[in-house]
Amino acid sequence: MIRPLGRAPRGEPGQATVEFALVLPLLVMAMLALIQVGLLVRDHLAVVHAAREAARAASVEPDPARAVAAARRTLPGAEVDVGARPAVGEPIAVDVRYRAVTDVPLVGLLFPDPEMHARAVMRVER
């Protein structure tokens, strides 16, 4: 049976609305999960950046507190571990750990807060 365009079949009124109502929660959860993944990627980039900043500070300053402060300026709440300071020209390593909070409504409850880690190594300059 061929029907004119733009007209719904007479025996199925409201079927599209019911299907949309059934699929809408899945679409909302998928969008919220995508937002949460984006926030976790942002946090991971911040951890890497904090490790680089701390390694840079540790390479030019002998005081490890300066490296910790540099990392925490970039990422408040980060745990920073500065390795032992070697001689000039040798590499120094800095480890940064951070617990990212999954706080997007509905989706955040499904995922545990991941522990993120980054390590940066630079040569001691002075």
Backbone as XML, in Angstrom:
<?xml version="1.0"?>
<chain id="A" units="angstrom">
  <residue number="1" name="MET">
    <atom name="N" x="0.842" y="-1.167" z="0.000"/>
    <atom name="CA" x="0.000" y="0.000" z="0.000"/>
    <atom name="C" x="0.891" y="1.236" z="0.000"/>
  </residue>
  <residue number="2" name="ILE">
    <atom name="N" x="0.679" y="2.090" z="-0.924"/>
    <atom name="CA" x="1.435" y="3.336" z="-1.044"/>
    <atom name="C" x="0.616" y="4.442" z="-0.397"/>
  </residue>
  <residue number="3" name="ARG">
    <atom name="N" x="1.284" y="5.205" z="0.481"/>
    <atom name="CA" x="0.582" y="6.299" z="1.149"/>
    <atom name="C" x="1.255" y="7.608" z="0.777"/>
  </residue>
  <residue number="4" name="PRO">
    <atom name="N" x="0.537" y="8.697" z="0.873"/>
    <atom name="CA" x="1.118" y="10.001" z="0.553"/>
    <atom name="C" x="2.205" y="10.377" z="1.576"/>
  </residue>
  <residue number="5" name="LEU">
    <atom name="N" x="3.183" y="11.149" z="1.111"/>
    <atom name="CA" x="4.253" y="11.606" z="1.996"/>
    <atom name="C" x="3.700" y="12.517" z="3.084"/>
  </residue>
  <residue number="6" name="GLY">
    <atom name="N" x="4.321" y="12.434" z="4.282"/>
    <atom name="CA" x="3.945" y="13.324" z="5.368"/>
    <atom name="C" x="2.787" y="12.842" z="6.212"/>
  </residue>
  <residue number="7" name="ARG">
    <atom name="N" x="2.197" y="11.714" z="5.887"/>
    <atom name="CA" x="1.082" y="11.206" z="6.682"/>
    <atom name="C" x="1.485" y="9.913" z="7.371"/>
  </residue>
  <residue number="8" name="ALA">
    <atom name="N" x="1.161" y="9.811" z="8.641"/>
    <atom name="CA" x="1.444" y="8.593" z="9.401"/>
    <atom name="C" x="0.358" y="7.564" z="9.120"/>
  </residue>
  <residue number="9" name="PRO">
    <atom name="N" x="0.706" y="6.301" z="9.184"/>
    <atom name="CA" x="-0.333" y="5.287" z="9.015"/>
    <atom name="C" x="-1.375" y="5.427" z="10.119"/>
  </residue>
  <residue number="10" name="ARG">
    <atom name="N" x="-2.616" y="5.125" z="9.790"/>
    <atom name="CA" x="-3.715" y="5.365" z="10.731"/>
    <atom name="C" x="-3.689" y="4.430" z="11.927"/>
  </residue>
  <residue number="11" name="GLY">
    <atom name="N" x="-3.099" y="3.274" z="11.809"/>
    <atom name="CA" x="-3.127" y="2.313" z="12.906"/>
    <atom name="C" x="-2.006" y="2.524" z="13.932"/>
  </residue>
  <residue number="12" name="GLU">
    <atom name="N" x="-1.084" y="3.507" z="13.749"/>
    <atom name="CA" x="0.061" y="3.664" z="14.628"/>
    <atom name="C" x="0.237" y="5.104" z="15.127"/>
  </residue>
  <residue number="13" name="PRO">
    <atom name="N" x="-0.765" y="5.730" z="15.671"/>
    <atom name="CA" x="-0.577" y="7.098" z="16.150"/>
    <atom name="C" x="0.259" y="7.116" z="17.431"/>
  </residue>
  <residue number="14" name="GLY">
    <atom name="N" x="1.241" y="8.002" z="17.488"/>
    <atom name="CA" x="2.059" y="8.165" z="18.682"/>
    <atom name="C" x="3.195" y="7.167" z="18.820"/>
  </residue>
  <residue number="15" name="GLN">
    <atom name="N" x="3.404" y="6.312" z="17.844"/>
    <atom name="CA" x="4.462" y="5.311" z="17.962"/>
    <atom name="C" x="5.835" y="5.980" z="18.007"/>
  </residue>
  <residue number="16" name="ALA">
    <atom name="N" x="6.057" y="7.000" z="17.219"/>
    <atom name="CA" x="7.350" y="7.687" z="17.216"/>
    <atom name="C" x="7.620" y="8.335" z="18.577"/>
  </residue>
  <residue number="17" name="THR">
    <atom name="N" x="6.586" y="8.865" z="19.204"/>
    <atom name="CA" x="6.750" y="9.484" z="20.517"/>
    <atom name="C" x="7.130" y="8.445" z="21.561"/>
  </residue>
  <residue number="18" name="VAL">
    <atom name="N" x="6.522" y="7.285" z="21.524"/>
    <atom name="CA" x="6.832" y="6.228" z="22.469"/>
    <atom name="C" x="8.258" y="5.728" z="22.248"/>
  </residue>
  <residue number="19" name="GLU">
    <atom name="N" x="8.667" y="5.546" z="20.995"/>
    <atom name="CA" x="10.023" y="5.098" z="20.698"/>
    <atom name="C" x="11.051" y="6.132" z="21.165"/>
  </residue>
  <residue number="20" name="PHE">
    <atom name="N" x="10.753" y="7.395" z="20.947"/>
    <atom name="CA" x="11.654" y="8.454" z="21.389"/>
    <atom name="C" x="11.771" y="8.460" z="22.913"/>
  </residue>
  <residue number="21" name="ALA">
    <atom name="N" x="10.653" y="8.260" z="23.602"/>
    <atom name="CA" x="10.664" y="8.238" z="25.066"/>
    <atom name="C" x="11.465" y="7.048" z="25.597"/>
  </residue>
  <residue number="22" name="LEU">
    <atom name="N" x="11.489" y="5.947" z="24.862"/>
    <atom name="CA" x="12.266" y="4.790" z="25.286"/>
    <atom name="C" x="13.766" y="4.965" z="25.022"/>
  </residue>
  <residue number="23" name="VAL">
    <atom name="N" x="14.123" y="5.667" z="23.963"/>
    <atom name="CA" x="15.520" y="5.831" z="23.576"/>
    <atom name="C" x="16.159" y="7.042" z="24.262"/>
  </residue>
  <residue number="24" name="LEU">
    <atom name="N" x="15.387" y="8.024" z="24.661"/>
    <atom name="CA" x="15.923" y="9.254" z="25.241"/>
    <atom name="C" x="16.817" y="9.014" z="26.460"/>
  </residue>
  <residue number="25" name="PRO">
    <atom name="N" x="16.458" y="8.180" z="27.426"/>
    <atom name="CA" x="17.373" y="7.962" z="28.560"/>
    <atom name="C" x="18.725" y="7.388" z="28.141"/>
  </residue>
  <residue number="26" name="LEU">
    <atom name="N" x="18.732" y="6.525" z="27.142"/>
    <atom name="CA" x="20.000" y="5.980" z="26.650"/>
    <atom name="C" x="20.845" y="7.070" z="26.006"/>
  </residue>
  <residue number="27" name="LEU">
    <atom name="N" x="20.217" y="7.938" z="25.253"/>
    <atom name="CA" x="20.948" y="9.047" z="24.624"/>
    <atom name="C" x="21.511" y="10.007" z="25.668"/>
  </residue>
  <residue number="28" name="VAL">
    <atom name="N" x="20.725" y="10.288" z="26.687"/>
    <atom name="CA" x="21.194" y="11.182" z="27.754"/>
    <atom name="C" x="22.377" y="10.553" z="28.492"/>
  </residue>
  <residue number="29" name="MET">
    <atom name="N" x="22.308" y="9.273" z="28.810"/>
    <atom name="CA" x="23.421" y="8.601" z="29.487"/>
    <atom name="C" x="24.667" y="8.589" z="28.604"/>
  </residue>
  <residue number="30" name="ALA">
    <atom name="N" x="24.497" y="8.358" z="27.307"/>
    <atom name="CA" x="25.651" y="8.363" z="26.396"/>
    <atom name="C" x="26.291" y="9.748" z="26.336"/>
  </residue>
  <residue number="31" name="MET">
    <atom name="N" x="25.491" y="10.785" z="26.314"/>
    <atom name="CA" x="26.035" y="12.154" z="26.274"/>
    <atom name="C" x="26.753" y="12.483" z="27.582"/>
  </residue>
  <residue number="32" name="LEU">
    <atom name="N" x="26.183" y="12.100" z="28.708"/>
    <atom name="CA" x="26.829" y="12.355" z="29.995"/>
    <atom name="C" x="28.133" y="11.564" z="30.126"/>
  </residue>
  <residue number="33" name="ALA">
    <atom name="N" x="28.154" y="10.339" z="29.618"/>
    <atom name="CA" x="29.385" y="9.541" z="29.643"/>
    <atom name="C" x="30.455" y="10.188" z="28.769"/>
  </residue>
  <residue number="34" name="LEU">
    <atom name="N" x="30.066" y="10.734" z="27.650"/>
    <atom name="CA" x="31.009" y="11.429" z="26.768"/>
    <atom name="C" x="31.579" y="12.671" z="27.455"/>
  </residue>
  <residue number="35" name="ILE">
    <atom name="N" x="30.742" y="13.392" z="28.169"/>
    <atom name="CA" x="31.217" y="14.563" z="28.915"/>
    <atom name="C" x="32.201" y="14.127" z="29.998"/>
  </residue>
  <residue number="36" name="GLN">
    <atom name="N" x="31.898" y="13.031" z="30.698"/>
    <atom name="CA" x="32.798" y="12.540" z="31.743"/>
    <atom name="C" x="34.141" y="12.120" z="31.162"/>
  </residue>
  <residue number="37" name="VAL">
    <atom name="N" x="34.147" y="11.476" z="30.028"/>
    <atom name="CA" x="35.405" y="11.091" z="29.382"/>
    <atom name="C" x="36.207" y="12.332" z="29.023"/>
  </residue>
  <residue number="38" name="GLY">
    <atom name="N" x="35.543" y="13.355" z="28.516"/>
    <atom name="CA" x="36.234" y="14.609" z="28.199"/>
    <atom name="C" x="36.866" y="15.240" z="29.429"/>
  </residue>
  <residue number="39" name="LEU">
    <atom name="N" x="36.174" y="15.203" z="30.556"/>
    <atom name="CA" x="36.731" y="15.748" z="31.794"/>
    <atom name="C" x="37.930" y="14.937" z="32.283"/>
  </residue>
  <residue number="40" name="LEU">
    <atom name="N" x="37.889" y="13.630" z="32.104"/>
    <atom name="CA" x="39.018" y="12.794" z="32.499"/>
    <atom name="C" x="40.230" y="13.038" z="31.607"/>
  </residue>
  <residue number="41" name="VAL">
    <atom name="N" x="40.005" y="13.261" z="30.332"/>
    <atom name="CA" x="41.111" y="13.599" z="29.418"/>
    <atom name="C" x="41.725" y="14.928" z="29.834"/>
  </residue>
  <residue number="42" name="ARG">
    <atom name="N" x="40.886" y="15.894" z="30.182"/>
    <atom name="CA" x="41.392" y="17.192" z="30.647"/>
    <atom name="C" x="42.249" y="17.016" z="31.896"/>
  </residue>
  <residue number="43" name="ASP">
    <atom name="N" x="41.788" y="16.196" z="32.839"/>
    <atom name="CA" x="42.547" y="15.960" z="34.061"/>
    <atom name="C" x="43.874" y="15.261" z="33.774"/>
  </residue>
  <residue number="44" name="HIS">
    <atom name="N" x="43.865" y="14.321" z="32.842"/>
    <atom name="CA" x="45.111" y="13.633" z="32.493"/>
    <atom name="C" x="46.125" y="14.616" z="31.896"/>
  </residue>
  <residue number="45" name="LEU">
    <atom name="N" x="45.669" y="15.490" z="31.028"/>
    <atom name="CA" x="46.565" y="16.505" z="30.466"/>
    <atom name="C" x="47.106" y="17.429" z="31.551"/>
  </residue>
  <residue number="46" name="ALA">
    <atom name="N" x="46.286" y="17.747" z="32.534"/>
    <atom name="CA" x="46.741" y="18.595" z="33.640"/>
    <atom name="C" x="47.795" y="17.879" z="34.477"/>
  </residue>
  <residue number="47" name="VAL">
    <atom name="N" x="47.661" y="16.575" z="34.665"/>
    <atom name="CA" x="48.652" y="15.805" z="35.421"/>
    <atom name="C" x="49.981" y="15.799" z="34.677"/>
  </residue>
  <residue number="48" name="VAL">
    <atom name="N" x="49.947" y="15.585" z="33.382"/>
    <atom name="CA" x="51.175" y="15.595" z="32.580"/>
    <atom name="C" x="51.825" y="16.976" z="32.630"/>
  </residue>
  <residue number="49" name="HIS">
    <atom name="N" x="51.030" y="18.013" z="32.511"/>
    <atom name="CA" x="51.557" y="19.376" z="32.554"/>
    <atom name="C" x="52.166" y="19.687" z="33.926"/>
  </residue>
  <residue number="50" name="ALA">
    <atom name="N" x="51.517" y="19.253" z="34.982"/>
    <atom name="CA" x="52.043" y="19.474" z="36.335"/>
    <atom name="C" x="53.378" y="18.753" z="36.521"/>
  </residue>
  <residue number="51" name="ALA">
    <atom name="N" x="53.501" y="17.543" z="35.975"/>
    <atom name="CA" x="54.760" y="16.810" z="36.080"/>
    <atom name="C" x="55.873" y="17.537" z="35.330"/>
  </residue>
  <residue number="52" name="ARG">
    <atom name="N" x="55.556" y="18.070" z="34.165"/>
    <atom name="CA" x="56.568" y="18.815" z="33.400"/>
    <atom name="C" x="56.991" y="20.086" z="34.135"/>
  </residue>
  <residue number="53" name="GLU">
    <atom name="N" x="56.035" y="20.791" z="34.695"/>
    <atom name="CA" x="56.368" y="22.014" z="35.434"/>
    <atom name="C" x="57.228" y="21.692" z="36.658"/>
  </residue>
  <residue number="54" name="ALA">
    <atom name="N" x="56.893" y="20.629" z="37.352"/>
    <atom name="CA" x="57.673" y="20.250" z="38.531"/>
    <atom name="C" x="59.081" y="19.811" z="38.132"/>
  </residue>
  <residue number="55" name="ALA">
    <atom name="N" x="59.209" y="19.076" z="37.043"/>
    <atom name="CA" x="60.530" y="18.643" z="36.586"/>
    <atom name="C" x="61.377" y="19.833" z="36.169"/>
  </residue>
  <residue number="56" name="ARG">
    <atom name="N" x="60.758" y="20.796" z="35.535"/>
    <atom name="CA" x="61.490" y="21.999" z="35.136"/>
    <atom name="C" x="61.983" y="22.749" z="36.377"/>
  </residue>
  <residue number="57" name="ALA">
    <atom name="N" x="61.108" y="22.901" z="37.360"/>
    <atom name="CA" x="61.508" y="23.590" z="38.594"/>
    <atom name="C" x="62.595" y="22.807" z="39.322"/>
  </residue>
  <residue number="58" name="ALA">
    <atom name="N" x="62.501" y="21.477" z="39.335"/>
    <atom name="CA" x="63.505" y="20.661" z="40.013"/>
    <atom name="C" x="64.842" y="20.702" z="39.282"/>
  </residue>
  <residue number="59" name="SER">
    <atom name="N" x="64.811" y="20.944" z="37.978"/>
    <atom name="CA" x="66.062" y="20.963" z="37.221"/>
    <atom name="C" x="66.851" y="22.254" z="37.422"/>
  </residue>
  <residue number="60" name="VAL">
    <atom name="N" x="66.187" y="23.330" z="37.834"/>
    <atom name="CA" x="66.896" y="24.608" z="38.003"/>
    <atom name="C" x="66.996" y="25.046" z="39.460"/>
  </residue>
  <residue number="61" name="GLU">
    <atom name="N" x="66.198" y="24.456" z="40.352"/>
    <atom name="CA" x="66.214" y="24.812" z="41.769"/>
    <atom name="C" x="66.582" y="23.601" z="42.621"/>
  </residue>
  <residue number="62" name="PRO">
    <atom name="N" x="67.522" y="23.734" z="43.534"/>
    <atom name="CA" x="67.884" y="22.581" z="44.368"/>
    <atom name="C" x="66.835" y="22.232" z="45.430"/>
  </residue>
  <residue number="63" name="ASP">
    <atom name="N" x="65.949" y="23.161" z="45.750"/>
    <atom name="CA" x="64.938" y="22.928" z="46.789"/>
    <atom name="C" x="63.761" y="22.141" z="46.198"/>
  </residue>
  <residue number="64" name="PRO">
    <atom name="N" x="63.472" y="20.921" z="46.676"/>
    <atom name="CA" x="62.355" y="20.149" z="46.125"/>
    <atom name="C" x="60.993" y="20.781" z="46.404"/>
  </residue>
  <residue number="65" name="ALA">
    <atom name="N" x="60.904" y="21.634" z="47.408"/>
    <atom name="CA" x="59.632" y="22.300" z="47.696"/>
    <atom name="C" x="59.208" y="23.198" z="46.538"/>
  </residue>
  <residue number="66" name="ARG">
    <atom name="N" x="60.166" y="23.740" z="45.817"/>
    <atom name="CA" x="59.826" y="24.573" z="44.644"/>
    <atom name="C" x="59.172" y="23.731" z="43.550"/>
  </residue>
  <residue number="67" name="ALA">
    <atom name="N" x="59.652" y="22.523" z="43.369"/>
    <atom name="CA" x="59.057" y="21.634" z="42.369"/>
    <atom name="C" x="57.638" y="21.239" z="42.774"/>
  </residue>
  <residue number="68" name="VAL">
    <atom name="N" x="57.457" y="20.952" z="44.058"/>
    <atom name="CA" x="56.118" y="20.599" z="44.553"/>
    <atom name="C" x="55.170" y="21.784" z="44.368"/>
  </residue>
  <residue number="69" name="ALA">
    <atom name="N" x="55.636" y="22.987" z="44.688"/>
    <atom name="CA" x="54.803" y="24.182" z="44.529"/>
    <atom name="C" x="54.462" y="24.424" z="43.065"/>
  </residue>
  <residue number="70" name="ALA">
    <atom name="N" x="55.413" y="24.183" z="42.166"/>
    <atom name="CA" x="55.155" y="24.372" z="40.737"/>
    <atom name="C" x="54.076" y="23.411" z="40.244"/>
  </residue>
  <residue number="71" name="ALA">
    <atom name="N" x="54.133" y="22.167" z="40.706"/>
    <atom name="CA" x="53.125" y="21.189" z="40.297"/>
    <atom name="C" x="51.760" y="21.541" z="40.859"/>
  </residue>
  <residue number="72" name="ARG">
    <atom name="N" x="51.727" y="21.991" z="42.102"/>
    <atom name="CA" x="50.433" y="22.303" z="42.733"/>
    <atom name="C" x="49.840" y="23.599" z="42.222"/>
  </residue>
  <residue number="73" name="ARG">
    <atom name="N" x="50.667" y="24.495" z="41.683"/>
    <atom name="CA" x="50.111" y="25.684" z="41.015"/>
    <atom name="C" x="49.359" y="25.262" z="39.761"/>
  </residue>
  <residue number="74" name="THR">
    <atom name="N" x="49.903" y="24.286" z="39.082"/>
    <atom name="CA" x="49.276" y="23.791" z="37.860"/>
    <atom name="C" x="48.074" y="22.902" z="38.162"/>
  </residue>
  <residue number="75" name="LEU">
    <atom name="N" x="48.215" y="22.052" z="39.177"/>
    <atom name="CA" x="47.158" y="21.097" z="39.509"/>
    <atom name="C" x="47.004" y="21.008" z="41.024"/>
  </residue>
  <residue number="76" name="PRO">
    <atom name="N" x="46.122" y="21.823" z="41.600"/>
    <atom name="CA" x="45.924" y="21.761" z="43.057"/>
    <atom name="C" x="45.466" y="20.366" z="43.487"/>
  </residue>
  <residue number="77" name="GLY">
    <atom name="N" x="46.012" y="19.913" z="44.592"/>
    <atom name="CA" x="45.634" y="18.607" z="45.112"/>
    <atom name="C" x="46.487" y="17.463" z="44.606"/>
  </residue>
  <residue number="78" name="ALA">
    <atom name="N" x="47.475" y="17.753" z="43.785"/>
    <atom name="CA" x="48.336" y="16.700" z="43.257"/>
    <atom name="C" x="49.343" y="16.235" z="44.313"/>
  </residue>
  <residue number="79" name="GLU">
    <atom name="N" x="49.670" y="14.964" z="44.266"/>
    <atom name="CA" x="50.729" y="14.411" z="45.112"/>
    <atom name="C" x="51.994" y="14.371" z="44.265"/>
  </residue>
  <residue number="80" name="VAL">
    <atom name="N" x="53.066" y="14.981" z="44.772"/>
    <atom name="CA" x="54.295" y="15.125" z="43.993"/>
    <atom name="C" x="55.437" y="14.428" z="44.711"/>
  </residue>
  <residue number="81" name="ASP">
    <atom name="N" x="56.196" y="13.653" z="43.965"/>
    <atom name="CA" x="57.368" y="12.967" z="44.498"/>
    <atom name="C" x="58.571" y="13.376" z="43.646"/>
  </residue>
  <residue number="82" name="VAL">
    <atom name="N" x="59.475" y="14.126" z="44.252"/>
    <atom name="CA" x="60.682" y="14.578" z="43.551"/>
    <atom name="C" x="61.807" y="13.620" z="43.903"/>
  </residue>
  <residue number="83" name="GLY">
    <atom name="N" x="62.447" y="13.091" z="42.883"/>
    <atom name="CA" x="63.556" y="12.166" z="43.115"/>
    <atom name="C" x="64.754" y="12.881" z="43.724"/>
  </residue>
  <residue number="84" name="ALA">
    <atom name="N" x="65.747" y="12.093" z="44.128"/>
    <atom name="CA" x="66.977" y="12.654" z="44.689"/>
    <atom name="C" x="67.675" y="13.500" z="43.637"/>
  </residue>
  <residue number="85" name="ARG">
    <atom name="N" x="68.219" y="14.619" z="44.086"/>
    <atom name="CA" x="68.855" y="15.538" z="43.144"/>
    <atom name="C" x="70.262" y="15.034" z="42.799"/>
  </residue>
  <residue number="86" name="PRO">
    <atom name="N" x="70.499" y="14.735" z="41.532"/>
    <atom name="CA" x="71.817" y="14.275" z="41.114"/>
    <atom name="C" x="72.724" y="15.461" z="40.768"/>
  </residue>
  <residue number="87" name="ALA">
    <atom name="N" x="73.878" y="15.152" z="40.239"/>
    <atom name="CA" x="74.824" y="16.192" z="39.830"/>
    <atom name="C" x="74.311" y="16.910" z="38.581"/>
  </residue>
  <residue number="88" name="VAL">
    <atom name="N" x="74.879" y="18.071" z="38.318"/>
    <atom name="CA" x="74.503" y="18.853" z="37.132"/>
    <atom name="C" x="74.747" y="18.013" z="35.877"/>
  </residue>
  <residue number="89" name="GLY">
    <atom name="N" x="73.767" y="18.026" z="34.995"/>
    <atom name="CA" x="73.846" y="17.263" z="33.751"/>
    <atom name="C" x="73.193" y="15.900" z="33.822"/>
  </residue>
  <residue number="90" name="GLU">
    <atom name="N" x="72.912" y="15.427" z="35.015"/>
    <atom name="CA" x="72.251" y="14.134" z="35.196"/>
    <atom name="C" x="70.733" y="14.336" z="35.221"/>
  </residue>
  <residue number="91" name="PRO">
    <atom name="N" x="69.963" y="13.307" z="34.903"/>
    <atom name="CA" x="68.500" y="13.457" z="34.904"/>
    <atom name="C" x="67.895" y="13.405" z="36.306"/>
  </residue>
  <residue number="92" name="ILE">
    <atom name="N" x="66.857" y="14.197" z="36.497"/>
    <atom name="CA" x="66.066" y="14.163" z="37.726"/>
    <atom name="C" x="64.624" y="13.835" z="37.334"/>
  </residue>
  <residue number="93" name="ALA">
    <atom name="N" x="63.990" y="12.956" z="38.097"/>
    <atom name="CA" x="62.628" y="12.505" z="37.787"/>
    <atom name="C" x="61.647" y="13.047" z="38.820"/>
  </residue>
  <residue number="94" name="VAL">
    <atom name="N" x="60.464" y="13.373" z="38.323"/>
    <atom name="CA" x="59.378" y="13.841" z="39.180"/>
    <atom name="C" x="58.132" y="13.021" z="38.832"/>
  </residue>
  <residue number="95" name="ASP">
    <atom name="N" x="57.491" y="12.479" z="39.861"/>
    <atom name="CA" x="56.241" y="11.737" z="39.682"/>
    <atom name="C" x="55.095" y="12.545" z="40.278"/>
  </residue>
  <residue number="96" name="VAL">
    <atom name="N" x="53.998" y="12.619" z="39.531"/>
    <atom name="CA" x="52.799" y="13.325" z="39.995"/>
    <atom name="C" x="51.631" y="12.349" z="39.940"/>
  </residue>
  <residue number="97" name="ARG">
    <atom name="N" x="50.898" y="12.264" z="41.041"/>
    <atom name="CA" x="49.701" y="11.431" z="41.126"/>
    <atom name="C" x="48.515" y="12.320" z="41.480"/>
  </residue>
  <residue number="98" name="TYR">
    <atom name="N" x="47.370" y="11.968" z="40.919"/>
    <atom name="CA" x="46.168" y="12.772" z="41.148"/>
    <atom name="C" x="44.952" y="11.871" z="41.027"/>
  </residue>
  <residue number="99" name="ARG">
    <atom name="N" x="44.036" y="12.009" z="41.949"/>
    <atom name="CA" x="42.769" y="11.274" z="41.868"/>
    <atom name="C" x="41.731" y="12.184" z="41.230"/>
  </residue>
  <residue number="100" name="ALA">
    <atom name="N" x="41.329" y="11.822" z="40.023"/>
    <atom name="CA" x="40.331" y="12.600" z="39.293"/>
    <atom name="C" x="38.947" y="12.251" z="39.822"/>
  </residue>
  <residue number="101" name="VAL">
    <atom name="N" x="38.147" y="13.245" z="40.015"/>
    <atom name="CA" x="36.803" y="13.042" z="40.558"/>
    <atom name="C" x="35.814" y="12.891" z="39.408"/>
  </residue>
  <residue number="102" name="THR">
    <atom name="N" x="35.078" y="11.793" z="39.421"/>
    <atom name="CA" x="34.033" y="11.590" z="38.413"/>
    <atom name="C" x="32.728" y="12.087" z="39.015"/>
  </residue>
  <residue number="103" name="ASP">
    <atom name="N" x="32.361" y="13.310" z="38.673"/>
    <atom name="CA" x="31.220" y="13.939" z="39.327"/>
    <atom name="C" x="30.101" y="14.361" z="38.375"/>
  </residue>
  <residue number="104" name="VAL">
    <atom name="N" x="30.113" y="13.860" z="37.159"/>
    <atom name="CA" x="29.001" y="14.155" z="36.254"/>
    <atom name="C" x="27.771" y="13.421" z="36.771"/>
  </residue>
  <residue number="105" name="PRO">
    <atom name="N" x="26.626" y="14.092" z="36.841"/>
    <atom name="CA" x="25.427" y="13.440" z="37.383"/>
    <atom name="C" x="25.105" y="12.128" z="36.663"/>
  </residue>
  <residue number="106" name="LEU">
    <atom name="N" x="24.658" y="11.161" z="37.413"/>
    <atom name="CA" x="24.278" y="9.819" z="36.974"/>
    <atom name="C" x="25.469" y="8.984" z="36.539"/>
  </residue>
  <residue number="107" name="VAL">
    <atom name="N" x="26.306" y="9.502" z="35.667"/>
    <atom name="CA" x="27.416" y="8.729" z="35.122"/>
    <atom name="C" x="28.552" y="8.622" z="36.137"/>
  </residue>
  <residue number="108" name="GLY">
    <atom name="N" x="28.806" y="9.677" z="36.894"/>
    <atom name="CA" x="29.884" y="9.661" z="37.864"/>
    <atom name="C" x="29.724" y="8.575" z="38.906"/>
  </residue>
  <residue number="109" name="LEU">
    <atom name="N" x="28.502" y="8.206" z="39.204"/>
    <atom name="CA" x="28.256" y="7.144" z="40.177"/>
    <atom name="C" x="28.621" y="5.764" z="39.639"/>
  </residue>
  <residue number="110" name="LEU">
    <atom name="N" x="28.650" y="5.624" z="38.322"/>
    <atom name="CA" x="28.940" y="4.330" z="37.712"/>
    <atom name="C" x="30.432" y="4.033" z="37.621"/>
  </residue>
  <residue number="111" name="PHE">
    <atom name="N" x="31.259" y="5.074" z="37.610"/>
    <atom name="CA" x="32.699" y="4.905" z="37.440"/>
    <atom name="C" x="33.425" y="5.308" z="38.719"/>
  </residue>
  <residue number="112" name="PRO">
    <atom name="N" x="34.411" y="4.534" z="39.142"/>
    <atom name="CA" x="35.199" y="4.937" z="40.312"/>
    <atom name="C" x="36.139" y="6.078" z="39.930"/>
  </residue>
  <residue number="113" name="ASP">
    <atom name="N" x="36.584" y="6.841" z="40.916"/>
    <atom name="CA" x="37.517" y="7.929" z="40.661"/>
    <atom name="C" x="38.867" y="7.341" z="40.270"/>
  </residue>
  <residue number="114" name="PRO">
    <atom name="N" x="39.341" y="7.600" z="39.052"/>
    <atom name="CA" x="40.611" y="7.004" z="38.616"/>
    <atom name="C" x="41.813" y="7.733" z="39.205"/>
  </residue>
  <residue number="115" name="GLU">
    <atom name="N" x="42.858" y="6.979" z="39.471"/>
    <atom name="CA" x="44.129" y="7.524" z="39.929"/>
    <atom name="C" x="44.979" y="7.758" z="38.677"/>
  </residue>
  <residue number="116" name="MET">
    <atom name="N" x="45.394" y="8.995" z="38.472"/>
    <atom name="CA" x="46.197" y="9.342" z="37.299"/>
    <atom name="C" x="47.638" y="9.563" z="37.725"/>
  </residue>
  <residue number="117" name="HIS">
    <atom name="N" x="48.546" y="9.212" z="36.848"/>
    <atom name="CA" x="49.967" y="9.288" z="37.167"/>
    <atom name="C" x="50.732" y="9.800" z="35.945"/>
  </residue>
  <residue number="118" name="ALA">
    <atom name="N" x="51.713" y="10.652" z="36.193"/>
    <atom name="CA" x="52.605" y="11.119" z="35.129"/>
    <atom name="C" x="54.010" y="11.237" z="35.694"/>
  </residue>
  <residue number="119" name="ARG">
    <atom name="N" x="54.990" y="10.996" z="34.848"/>
    <atom name="CA" x="56.395" y="11.085" z="35.244"/>
    <atom name="C" x="57.102" y="11.944" z="34.209"/>
  </residue>
  <residue number="120" name="ALA">
    <atom name="N" x="57.899" y="12.883" z="34.692"/>
    <atom name="CA" x="58.691" y="13.726" z="33.803"/>
    <atom name="C" x="60.137" y="13.684" z="34.255"/>
  </residue>
  <residue number="121" name="VAL">
    <atom name="N" x="61.033" y="13.652" z="33.284"/>
    <atom name="CA" x="62.468" y="13.592" z="33.562"/>
    <atom name="C" x="63.154" y="14.704" z="32.781"/>
  </residue>
  <residue number="122" name="MET">
    <atom name="N" x="63.995" y="15.468" z="33.484"/>
    <atom name="CA" x="64.787" y="16.520" z="32.839"/>
    <atom name="C" x="66.197" y="16.492" z="33.415"/>
  </residue>
  <residue number="123" name="ARG">
    <atom name="N" x="67.116" y="17.058" z="32.669"/>
    <atom name="CA" x="68.496" y="17.148" z="33.150"/>
    <atom name="C" x="68.644" y="18.340" z="34.093"/>
  </residue>
  <residue number="124" name="VAL">
    <atom name="N" x="69.422" y="18.132" z="35.136"/>
    <atom name="CA" x="69.681" y="19.200" z="36.108"/>
    <atom name="C" x="70.558" y="20.253" z="35.427"/>
  </residue>
  <residue number="125" name="GLU">
    <atom name="N" x="70.113" y="21.501" z="35.479"/>
    <atom name="CA" x="70.837" y="22.567" z="34.804"/>
    <atom name="C" x="71.818" y="23.294" z="35.719"/>
  </residue>
  <residue number="126" name="ARG">
    <atom name="N" x="71.452" y="23.447" z="36.985"/>
    <atom name="CA" x="72.362" y="24.124" z="37.916"/>
    <atom name="C" x="72.163" y="23.636" z="39.317"/>
  </residue>
</chain>
